């Protein structure tokens, strides 16, 4: 298909290694701040505003709604801007948005509406940033190093996700929920400064296509829907994220109100997500080499779905460790699957389509998160938090089923 005359991207991996390390540092610092916000934002709603389970679910849904609102056009939007500058701009915008919460709290003006709107606008910036960020990586890393680099990034993000909620819970107890969000605003500023230092020759110039906007969107969407491997992987990811959305919304409510845990302990329990992700990232490369990427993807989704049931089964004095095992195991499975399928997409997608393919995938997969969050919050208010959490976790079993009923089941590696 003709896509006009886009400026040709530089060969993959031609940038100096320093470019990747700036990229890696920015991702780690930003993720640490986001990990703090993951615990501080819902606790702000619960503690400062006495929010209900549905209201916490609403904030969580708004925080991921960008995937639904601009998920598909994001790929076309991104390819019309220099990737590096767009990422810096989105970091600065997110810093300003998150900083508005503690400012409003200090002025005694904080409302649920503001938390929802902040979550919404940050989610819009997140989509543009992440599409640009994912599309940018292959221009500074050689193809043969993509799996290893993606695993390193995932491991780094897992480490920060481990530290972030724990630090967030501690900061909430010391500083208060809203004030602890200042750290996330600072992390976005540091991330922007590191991304700005990446050598400019690693940043693809914006494309100049004469094709209609809608046709450009359709090209990326069509590639995803017609690809025999990417399509079932996206279906599996969508199921996992639908389940994750429910868990994200319900975990703070379950741990605080059902299990009766203090904020500091909640932070430690939620840090199990980072422990699991770190374990998954450390195992991905070795598992892929030993049994193949397709088999690893199937095994990871199956194991993750089974162990996630430990979360709603958490009771009494065993609530914290049982929930932590369930969340950590689920995170490990998701991380392994995400690294493998993300690397596969980066490897098989034509460079001029990559941003649009990433955006199309984000539309389906990330769009499931706010839906899961809203459904989880609604079911919790109607039938109880534990029942809602159990229902949300069972959705994860759709992921291995989607892979089993596709070409993935008969493959050793996804790209064969």
C-alpha positions, 0 to 999 in steps of 0.5 A: 500500500502506498503511504505517500513519501515519508522521510526514510528512518535511519537504519535501526541501531545506528545511534550510539549506545549512550542513546539507549542508556538515556532512554533506559534511565528516563523509563526507570525514573518515570516508572518509579514516580508512576509506581508511587502514584499508583498507590497514592492516587487511589489512597487520596480518593479513599482517605481525603475524599472518602470515595466509594469502590465505584468512584475509585474504579472511575478514577482508574478507568479515567487513568486509562481512557486515553486508549479508547479516546485516541488509541487508533489515531495516536499512531498517525498523530505520533508519526507527524512529530519528531518522536524524541521531542514529542516524548519530552513534551508529554513528560512535561505535560504529565508533570504539570497535571500530576502536580495540580493534585497536591496544589489543590489539596494544599488549598483545600480545593481537591475534588473527585472531579479533579482526580478524574480529569487529571487521570483522564488527561494524563492517560491521553498524554500516556498514549501519545508518549508510549506509542512514540516511545515504543516506536522510537526504540528500534531506531536506537537498538539493533534488531538482534538486540531488541529482545534483550533490551526489551527484557532489560527495560521490563526488568527495570520497570519491574524493579521500580514498580516494586519500589514505587508502591512500597515507597508510595505507601510510606510517603502517604503515611509520612506526607499524606496521599496528595503530597506524595504525588509531588515525587511523580511530577519530579520524575517526569521532569527528570525523564524529560531531561534524559530523553532530551539528551539522546543524540538527535540522529536517533530521532525519526523525522515526522512522516509526510503522507498524502494519504487521508487520515482515516486511511492511515489509521486503517492501514495500521489496524488492517495489519494487526487484524490480518496478521495470523500471530499478532491478532491472537496475541492482541486478543490475549493481551486484551483479556489480560488487561481487562482482568488487570483493570478490575484488579487495579480498581479493586485491589486498594479497596479490597486491601484497605476495607476488606482485609483491613490493612494499613496504607504502608502494608498496602504499599508493600502488598501492591509492590508484589506486582513489581516482584513478579514483573522483575521475575518475569523479565529476568526469565523471558530471554532464557525461556524464549531461547530454551522452549521458543517464544510461542510456547513461552507465551502460551505457558506464561498466560496459562500460569498467570491466569491460574495463580491470579486466583490467589487474590480473591482467595486471600483471607484473614491473617494470610490475606497479605501474602496470599494476595501478593502471591496472586498479584506477583504471579499474574504480573510475571506472566503478563511481563513474559508475554508482553516482552515476547509479543512486543519484540515480535511486533517490533521485528515484523512490522514495517518501520513506516507502519510501526507507530500505527500498529503500536497504536492499534494494539494499544487501542484494543489492549489498553482500552480494556483496562478502563472497561475492566476498572468500571466493571470491577467497581460496579460489580463490587458495589453490587455484589461485594469486593471479593466477588468482583475480584474473583470475577475479574481474575477469571477473565484472565483465562481467556488469554491462553484460550485465544492462543490455543485456538490460533496458529500460535499453538502449533509454533515454537517461535512466533516469527516462524 
